[in-house]
Amino acid sequence: MSEPPQEQPRPEAEIDTPPRGLPQPEPAAQPPVPAADSGAAPGPGAGAAPVWGAGPPAPPTPQRRRASTVHVLQVIALVVGLVGTGWISSEHFRTVWLGSERDEPVAVDGAGAATHEGLTVSLVEATDLGATPSLPGTDWQPPSGFHAWRVVLDAESTNPDLFACDVALVDGGGRHFVANLFVDSFVDGFEWTFSCGVPEPDDDVPAQQALLVLVPADAEPTAVEITSTGFSSGYIELEID
């Protein structure tokens, strides 16, 4: 035996109605509806807003249902693609890049200069300025537990593919302290980056460039390291006397 049809929910049944025996409120007067251009009189209820719940919404068409399904599948594919790409990238760097052996530094000549891919650099100075350095043009001081170091490099370049190189102080434990990081970038007499490319005619970069380096107070730097993404391989390492 088939089950009796279930009663459909009726939103209008939730609207409060006055109790029996009380006077009913008069319906609000409706403004007249102008006649159409055809001259025919409007029918009853013409121009009135449709009543909510007067009829069930139209079911989704096959086209709308298919478009929704395609959209969901596209989102899922995008998420899976991003996750897969991130896993592949992290796995590649973990097994290949981090596991590869690092290149050896280039040779340094008897005068203390190293030449690599058109760039010749020598170390002029590497000085610990202490915890309270007197820096011209600024009142910046290193945070507690750190010292400021002054590194001066003499550079000459014939490599048009270079623009700026990274400079870092390296201590005996292999820790690297990058120049111009966490320091004031506008100290008089210091460069905000180490220019290692071919200078333009209007460049005012001096031949000897001074850089500011923030170093932990307990560190004992032993070398200055110069790297660049423009190098095909290798890097420059200059020992601190």
JOCORDA-V367588 format. One line per field, one symbol per residue. ss: DSSP state (H for helix, E for strand, L for the rest). burial: I if it has 24 or more other C-alpha atoms within 12 Angstrom, else O. A space follows every 10 residues. Layout:
ss=???
burial=???
This chain:
ss=LLLLLLLLLL HHHHLLLLLL LLLLLLLLLL LLLLLLLLLL LLLLLLLLLL LLLLLLLLLL LHHHHHHHHH HHHHHHHHHH HHHHHHHHHH HHHHHHHLLL LLLLELLELL LLEEEELLEE EEEEEEEEEE LLLLLLLLLL LLLLLEEEEE EEEEEEELLL LLLEEEEEEE ELLLLEEEEL LLLLLLLLLL LLLEELLLLL LLLLLLLEEE EEEEEELLLL EEEEEEELLL LLLLEEEEEL L
burial=OOOOOOOOOO OOOOOOOOOO OOOOOOOOOO OOOOOOOOOO OOOOOOOOOO OOOOOOOOOO OOOOOOOOOO OOOOOOOOOO OOOOOOOOOO OOOOOOOOOO OOOOOIOOOO OOIIIIIOII IIIIIIIIOI OOIOIOOOOO IIOOOIIIII IIIIIIIOIO OIOIIIIIII OOOOOIIIII OOIIOOIOOI IIIIIIIOOO OOOOIOIIII IIIIIIOOII IOIIIIIIOO IOOOIIIIII O
